[in-house]
Amino acid sequence: MPAMNNLLSKWIPVSERSRSLALVYSGMYLGSVIGLAFSPILINKFGWPSVFYSFGSLGSIWFALWLRKAYSSPKEDPELSKEEKKIIMGGSISKEPVTVIPWRLILSKAPVWALIISHFCHNWGTFILLTWMPTYYNQVLKFNLTESGLLCVLPWFTMAAFANIGGWIADTLIMQSIGFLGPAFFLTQLIHVKTPAMAVLCMACSQGSDAFSQSGLYSNHQDIGPRYAGVLLGLSNTAGVLAGVFGTAATGYILQRGSWNDVFKVSVALYIIGTLVWNLFSTGEKVLD
C-alpha cells in the first residue's frame, strides 16, 4: 500500500488524485467480493487448500504482468510518448526521490499523528467486519457456509461502488467524517434489527459508507507530505494493521464473555474517537516539504 501511494503520486496529477486512489483501492474490495463468493464453492468441491492454491496462482500471474508492464515513474516507461509524459509529469509530484527520511520532523506534526490514530480507529471496524462477518452470519443469522460467503459479497461490492463515488466528489475532511460516522451509525442499528435481510442491509450500508475513507484518510498522505506519501502511509498503515491484529483478537475475547452488541459498541466508540481526532487535527494543506 505505501508503494501504491508513492506510485500514484508520480503517475497521477493532483487534480485527479482522490478519484484515482478510490479506483485503485476499490480493487481490494472487488477482490474480497470474488474471494468471499468463490471460497465456499471451492471448499465444498475441492477442500480448503484449493482456496490458497487458486488465489496464490492468480497472484503469480499478476506478478508476471507487473514485471512486464509496470514502471516506477513515467520517465522510465518506454511505451509513453513525450506528450503523455509531459501531461502526466506536469501535474504530479516531480521532485527528486527522498534519500534521507526526517523522522523527527515527520513525527512532530499533529496532522501525521491524526493520520496514524484515525487509521487505527478506522481499521478496527473494517477488520472486524472482514474477519468476523462470516461467523456473525453463521452464528447469529443462521446462514450456512455458502450462504454466508455469498451474502458477505454485498458489503464489499457496496464499498467498491461508494469508494469511487466518494473519489469523484472528494473533500477529504467531509469524506472521512462520512467514512467514520456512517459505519458507526449503521453498526448501532444492528442491535435493533430483527430479520437477516435487515442485518445484511446494515452491514452493506456500514461498509459502503466506510469506503468514503478512500477519498479522505487514504489521500491525505499525499496532501500533507507528497514527497513522503509512501512513508506516511507506511506509518499509518502500521497502526491500521495493528488495529486488525488487536481488534480480531479482542472480538474473540469479547464474544467469550459478552455479545455481538458489545463488539459493535467498541467499534462505534473508536469510529467516534477517529472522527474527533480527524476533524480537530488533520489538514488538507502541505506540512512536509
N, C-alpha and C positions, 0 to 999 in steps of 0.2 A: 504493500500500500504506500509506503513512503516513496518507493521507486515510481509508482504510477503518478503520484502527486508531482514529483520532480519532472517527469517526462511531460506531463500536461503543461507545466509552467513554461516549458521550452517550445512546445508544439502548438499551443492554443493561445490566440490573442486574448488579452484581459477581458475584452467586452463579451467574449463567448465562454468564459471560464466556468461559470456556475452550471450552465446547461451541459457543457462537455463533461464536467465532473459527474453530474447526475446521470448522464448517459453511460459513462464508463462504469460507475459503481452499480448501476442498475443491473449490470451483467451478473453481479454476485447474487442478486435476488432471483434473476431468471435461472441461474444455476441451482439455487435452492428449490425453485419450482420443479425443475427437471429431476433433481436428486430425490426430493421427497415424493414425487409422483411415481418414479420408476423403482425406487429401492424396495418397497414392499413386494412388487411383482417379481423382481429379481430374486429376493429372498425366498419367496414361495416356490419359485420354479427351479432355482439353481443353488440355493443355500446362501448364507450370509457372506461368504468370501467373494461371491460374484460381484457384490457391490464395489468392493475395493479394487478388484481386477478391472472392472468396467470403467470406473472413473479415473483410476490410475492410468489406464491406457489412453483415455481422452487427454489427460494431462501431458502425456508423452507426445501425442500428435500435436497438441498446441505448442509445445516447446520447440519442436522441429520447425513449425511455421514461424514462430517468433524469431528464431535464429536467422531465418532466411529473409524476413521482411521488416524487422523492427530495427530502428536506429535511435541512438541516444538524443540526437538533435537533428533539425532539418539540414544543417551543414553537412552531415555525414551521409545523407540519403542520396545515392547517385541517380535515383529514378525521378527526383523532383527537378522541375525546370527552374531557371533563375527567377522567373516571375512568381512561381509558387513559393520559393524560399523567401523572396522579398516580402510577399504578403504575410506569410507566417511569422517571420522574424521581426517584421515591423511592428507587430502588436503583441509580442510575447517578451519574456524576460531574456535579455541577450547579454547580460554581464558575464564576466569570466567565472568559471566554476569556483566554488569555495574550497580553499585548501586548508584553512585553519578555522575551526568552529569556536566562536566566542561563547563558551558555555556560561560563564559568569554573567555576561551581558544578557543572554537569552533568558536565563533563569531569574533575572532581576526584574523582568517585565510582567506586570499584572495580567495583561491580555494572554500571555503564554500560559500562566497558571490557570486562567479562566478556561482556556482550551483543554488543559490536562484534566481539571476537575469535571468540566462538562462532558468530556469524552468518557470518563469513568461512569458518571451518572447515567449517561445515555446508553452505554453498552450493557450496563447491569440489566436493564429491562429487555434490551434486544437479545442478549444471550440467553436469558431465561426463557423467552418465547421460542428461541431457536432450539434449545436443547431439551426443554421440558414440555413443549406443546403436544407432541405425540402421546406422552404419558398422561397429560391432562385430558386429552380427548378420550383415551382408553379408560382411565380410572373414573373420571367424573361424568363424561358424556356417554360412556359405554360403547364407543366405537371399536371395531376390530382393527387389526393392523393395517389392512388395505384401506379401509375407510379413513383411518387416521392419516395415512400418507396422502390420500387424495385431498382431504379437507385442509391439511397443512399447506397445500399448494396455494390456496386462495389468498391468505395474508401476504405471502411473498410476491405473488403476482400483483397484488394491490400496491405493494411497496415499489415495485419496478415502475408502475404507471405513475404513481404520485411523486416519485423522485424526479422524474422528467418534467412533470407539471411544475413542481417547485423550482426546477432549474430555469425554466423559461420566465418565471415571474419573480425571480430571486431578489430579495432584500435580506441579507444574511441574518440580521438581528431578528426580523419578524419571522422568517422561515424557521429559525432554530427555536423560537418560542413555541411555534406550532408543533415542531418536532418533539418538544418536551411535554407541553400541556395536553396535546391531542392524545398521545398514548396514556397519559395519566388519567384523563377523563374516562376513556373507554375501558381501562382496566378497573376503575371503580364501578362501572356498570356491570361488570362480570359478576359482582357479588349479588346482584339483584335479578339476573336473568333466570328464566325458568325452563327454557327449551334449548336443545342443542343448536338449533338454527340460529337463535339469537346470540348464543355464546360464540359461534363461528363468526357471525357478523361483527361482534365486538372485537374479536381477535383481528379480523381483517381491517377494521377501521383503526384499531390501535397501531398496527404495523404500517398501515397506509399513511397515517399522519406522522409516524416515526420517520418515514422516508424523506420528509422535508429537511431533515438534518443534512442531506447530501448537498443542498444549496446553502446551508448555514454553517454548521460545525466543520464539515469537510472541505469547504472552500476558504475558510478563514485563515488557514495556514499560509496561503498564497497572498492574502490581503495584508497580513501584519509583517510578513517576512518572506517576500518572493524568492530571494536567493537561498533561504534556509527552509523552503517548503517541505523538503523531504525530511530534514532533521526535526522540524516541528511536528510533522505527522508521526514520525518515529517516537517522539516523546509522548504525545497524547495517545497514540495507539497502544503504547505500552500500558498506560493506565487503563485503556479500554479493554485490553486483553486480560489484565489483572481483574477487572470487573467481571469478565466472563468466568475466570477461574474461581474467584470467591463467590460470585453470585450463584453459579451452578452448585457449588458445594453447600452454600448457605441454604439454598432452596431445599436440598435433600434433608438438611438438619431441621429446617422449619417444618417440613411435612411430617417428620417423625414425631414432632411434638405439638404441631398445630394443624392448620388447614391451608387450602389454596388461597383463601381470602387473606391470610397473613402474608403469604408470598407476594400477592398483588399489592398489599399495603406498603411493603418495603419498597417495591419498585416505584410506586406512586410518590412516596416521600423523596426518593432520590431524584425523580424527574422534577419535582418542585424545587429541590435544592439546586439542581442544574440550571433551571430557569432563572432563579435569583442570581446565581453566580454569573451566568452568561450576560444578563441584562445590566448588571452592575459594573462588570469589569472588562467585558470584551469590547472590541472596536473593529471597525472595517478599515481603519487607516494604517498605513505602514508604520511600524515601530522599530523595525530592524532593517538596516540598510546593508 
